[in-house]
Amino acid sequence: MSLLPHASSIRARYTRLVTLLSLVVLVAIGVSVDLVIRSRAEVGVFEESERVAGQWSAAARIGVVPHAIPALTRINLIQLVDRQGRVLSASSAAAGPR
């Protein structure tokens, strides 16, 4: 007696079908989880960037901007530019090598 069912048996067909459906369902779940995680991370970084931008733009309006902007959060690439696009101040990571 063989341990493997014949390729044309109903049991083998059913096993292949269930395996294929399980694979499709697991891939769909994995893709969904990946999209949710990426979306939440993106929203978190965007909100933090908006907060940092608001903080430094308010400081620029009242004229209290240091030459090198300290990066106190995970948002470390900060540049303040004027209306003509000139960089007024930048964080050390955004300024590059001097």
C-alpha atoms as an extended CHARMM CRD file, in Angstrom:
* protein
*
        98  EXT
         1         1  MET       CA              0.0000000000        0.0000000000        0.0000000000  PROA      1               0.0000000000
         2         2  SER       CA              1.3340000000        3.4200000000       -0.9820000000  PROA      2               0.0000000000
         3         3  LEU       CA              1.5370000000        6.2130000000        1.5990000000  PROA      3               0.0000000000
         4         4  LEU       CA              0.7960000000        8.8990000000       -1.0250000000  PROA      4               0.0000000000
         5         5  PRO       CA             -2.6540000000        8.9990000000       -2.5670000000  PROA      5               0.0000000000
         6         6  HSD       CA             -2.8860000000        8.6640000000       -6.3130000000  PROA      6               0.0000000000
         7         7  ALA       CA             -2.7350000000       11.9540000000       -8.2020000000  PROA      7               0.0000000000
         8         8  SER       CA             -6.1770000000       11.4640000000       -9.6670000000  PROA      8               0.0000000000
         9         9  SER       CA             -7.9450000000       10.4300000000       -6.4660000000  PROA      9               0.0000000000
        10        10  ILE       CA            -10.5940000000       12.6320000000       -4.8990000000  PROA      10              0.0000000000
        11        11  ARG       CA             -8.5340000000       12.9200000000       -1.7230000000  PROA      11              0.0000000000
        12        12  ALA       CA             -5.5190000000       14.2560000000       -3.6440000000  PROA      12              0.0000000000
        13        13  ARG       CA             -7.6460000000       16.7580000000       -5.5670000000  PROA      13              0.0000000000
        14        14  TYR       CA             -9.3230000000       17.9270000000       -2.3940000000  PROA      14              0.0000000000
        15        15  THR       CA             -5.9660000000       18.3050000000       -0.6490000000  PROA      15              0.0000000000
        16        16  ARG       CA             -4.5610000000       20.3690000000       -3.5330000000  PROA      16              0.0000000000
        17        17  LEU       CA             -7.6740000000       22.5500000000       -3.6140000000  PROA      17              0.0000000000
        18        18  VAL       CA             -7.6140000000       23.1920000000        0.1280000000  PROA      18              0.0000000000
        19        19  THR       CA             -3.8810000000       23.9300000000        0.0120000000  PROA      19              0.0000000000
        20        20  LEU       CA             -4.3550000000       26.4080000000       -2.8320000000  PROA      20              0.0000000000
        21        21  LEU       CA             -7.2830000000       28.1380000000       -1.1110000000  PROA      21              0.0000000000
        22        22  SER       CA             -5.3380000000       28.3250000000        2.1580000000  PROA      22              0.0000000000
        23        23  LEU       CA             -2.4160000000       29.8860000000        0.3190000000  PROA      23              0.0000000000
        24        24  VAL       CA             -4.6600000000       32.4800000000       -1.3230000000  PROA      24              0.0000000000
        25        25  VAL       CA             -6.3140000000       33.3680000000        1.9930000000  PROA      25              0.0000000000
        26        26  LEU       CA             -2.9870000000       33.6250000000        3.8440000000  PROA      26              0.0000000000
        27        27  VAL       CA             -1.4830000000       35.8170000000        1.1190000000  PROA      27              0.0000000000
        28        28  ALA       CA             -4.5430000000       38.0980000000        1.2390000000  PROA      28              0.0000000000
        29        29  ILE       CA             -4.2720000000       38.3600000000        5.0290000000  PROA      29              0.0000000000
        30        30  GLY       CA             -0.5440000000       39.0830000000        4.8030000000  PROA      30              0.0000000000
        31        31  VAL       CA             -1.0320000000       41.8080000000        2.2100000000  PROA      31              0.0000000000
        32        32  SER       CA             -3.8140000000       43.3810000000        4.2890000000  PROA      32              0.0000000000
        33        33  VAL       CA             -1.7030000000       43.4000000000        7.4470000000  PROA      33              0.0000000000
        34        34  ASP       CA              1.2340000000       44.8930000000        5.5240000000  PROA      34              0.0000000000
        35        35  LEU       CA             -0.9420000000       47.6910000000        4.1130000000  PROA      35              0.0000000000
        36        36  VAL       CA             -2.3960000000       48.5330000000        7.5270000000  PROA      36              0.0000000000
        37        37  ILE       CA              1.0490000000       48.6590000000        9.1570000000  PROA      37              0.0000000000
        38        38  ARG       CA              2.5100000000       50.8110000000        6.3600000000  PROA      38              0.0000000000
        39        39  SER       CA             -0.4710000000       53.1550000000        6.4460000000  PROA      39              0.0000000000
        40        40  ARG       CA             -0.2670000000       53.6540000000       10.1990000000  PROA      40              0.0000000000
        41        41  ALA       CA              3.4840000000       54.2750000000       10.0410000000  PROA      41              0.0000000000
        42        42  GLU       CA              3.0310000000       56.7550000000        7.1900000000  PROA      42              0.0000000000
        43        43  VAL       CA              0.2860000000       58.6430000000        9.0090000000  PROA      43              0.0000000000
        44        44  GLY       CA              2.3820000000       58.7770000000       12.1800000000  PROA      44              0.0000000000
        45        45  VAL       CA              5.4240000000       60.1800000000       10.4030000000  PROA      45              0.0000000000
        46        46  PHE       CA              3.2900000000       62.6620000000        8.4410000000  PROA      46              0.0000000000
        47        47  GLU       CA              1.5910000000       63.9500000000       11.6070000000  PROA      47              0.0000000000
        48        48  GLU       CA              4.9280000000       64.2890000000       13.3710000000  PROA      48              0.0000000000
        49        49  SER       CA              6.3650000000       66.1270000000       10.3550000000  PROA      49              0.0000000000
        50        50  GLU       CA              3.4270000000       68.5280000000       10.3700000000  PROA      50              0.0000000000
        51        51  ARG       CA              3.9160000000       69.1770000000       14.0750000000  PROA      51              0.0000000000
        52        52  VAL       CA              7.6390000000       69.8810000000       13.6400000000  PROA      52              0.0000000000
        53        53  ALA       CA              6.9700000000       72.1070000000       10.6060000000  PROA      53              0.0000000000
        54        54  GLY       CA              4.3530000000       74.0650000000       12.5340000000  PROA      54              0.0000000000
        55        55  GLN       CA              6.7060000000       74.4970000000       15.4690000000  PROA      55              0.0000000000
        56        56  TRP       CA              9.5740000000       75.8410000000       13.3610000000  PROA      56              0.0000000000
        57        57  SER       CA              7.4310000000       77.9770000000       11.0770000000  PROA      57              0.0000000000
        58        58  ALA       CA              5.9530000000       79.6540000000       14.1540000000  PROA      58              0.0000000000
        59        59  ALA       CA              9.4740000000       80.2410000000       15.4770000000  PROA      59              0.0000000000
        60        60  ALA       CA             10.4960000000       81.7130000000       12.1010000000  PROA      60              0.0000000000
        61        61  ARG       CA              7.5390000000       84.1270000000       12.1140000000  PROA      61              0.0000000000
        62        62  ILE       CA              8.6590000000       85.6500000000       15.3820000000  PROA      62              0.0000000000
        63        63  GLY       CA             12.3380000000       85.5290000000       14.3550000000  PROA      63              0.0000000000
        64        64  VAL       CA             13.6420000000       83.0430000000       16.9140000000  PROA      64              0.0000000000
        65        65  VAL       CA             15.3470000000       80.4820000000       14.6570000000  PROA      65              0.0000000000
        66        66  PRO       CA             18.8440000000       79.2180000000       15.4830000000  PROA      66              0.0000000000
        67        67  HSD       CA             21.3800000000       78.8170000000       12.6750000000  PROA      67              0.0000000000
        68        68  ALA       CA             21.4190000000       75.0480000000       13.1680000000  PROA      68              0.0000000000
        69        69  ILE       CA             17.9540000000       73.7260000000       13.9490000000  PROA      69              0.0000000000
        70        70  PRO       CA             18.0740000000       70.9940000000       16.6040000000  PROA      70              0.0000000000
        71        71  ALA       CA             16.2830000000       67.8160000000       15.5680000000  PROA      71              0.0000000000
        72        72  LEU       CA             14.5550000000       66.6670000000       18.7440000000  PROA      72              0.0000000000
        73        73  THR       CA             12.3490000000       63.9640000000       17.2040000000  PROA      73              0.0000000000
        74        74  ARG       CA             12.8390000000       61.2270000000       14.6290000000  PROA      74              0.0000000000
        75        75  ILE       CA             12.1870000000       63.9180000000       11.9990000000  PROA      75              0.0000000000
        76        76  ASN       CA             15.7790000000       65.0620000000       11.5500000000  PROA      76              0.0000000000
        77        77  LEU       CA             15.7290000000       66.5480000000        8.0340000000  PROA      77              0.0000000000
        78        78  ILE       CA             14.4520000000       70.0820000000        8.5750000000  PROA      78              0.0000000000
        79        79  GLN       CA             15.0000000000       73.1190000000        6.3460000000  PROA      79              0.0000000000
        80        80  LEU       CA             13.4330000000       76.5440000000        6.7040000000  PROA      80              0.0000000000
        81        81  VAL       CA             13.2110000000       78.3670000000        3.3720000000  PROA      81              0.0000000000
        82        82  ASP       CA             12.0530000000       81.8690000000        2.4770000000  PROA      82              0.0000000000
        83        83  ARG       CA              9.5930000000       82.7910000000       -0.2530000000  PROA      83              0.0000000000
        84        84  GLN       CA             12.3320000000       82.7660000000       -2.8760000000  PROA      84              0.0000000000
        85        85  GLY       CA             13.3720000000       79.2230000000       -1.9510000000  PROA      85              0.0000000000
        86        86  ARG       CA             16.6020000000       80.1600000000       -0.1430000000  PROA      86              0.0000000000
        87        87  VAL       CA             17.4820000000       78.0260000000        2.8620000000  PROA      87              0.0000000000
        88        88  LEU       CA             17.4500000000       80.2020000000        5.9700000000  PROA      88              0.0000000000
        89        89  SER       CA             18.2890000000       77.4980000000        8.4850000000  PROA      89              0.0000000000
        90        90  ALA       CA             18.5790000000       73.7280000000        8.5490000000  PROA      90              0.0000000000
        91        91  SER       CA             19.1170000000       70.8500000000       10.9040000000  PROA      91              0.0000000000
        92        92  SER       CA             22.6140000000       69.3630000000       10.9030000000  PROA      92              0.0000000000
        93        93  ALA       CA             21.3740000000       66.2600000000        9.0320000000  PROA      93              0.0000000000
        94        94  ALA       CA             19.7450000000       68.4000000000        6.3190000000  PROA      94              0.0000000000
        95        95  ALA       CA             22.6420000000       70.8420000000        6.0500000000  PROA      95              0.0000000000
        96        96  GLY       CA             25.0650000000       68.1630000000        4.9030000000  PROA      96              0.0000000000
        97        97  PRO       CA             28.8370000000       68.2870000000        5.2460000000  PROA      97              0.0000000000
        98        98  ARG       CA             30.3390000000       71.7160000000        5.7800000000  PROA      98              0.0000000000
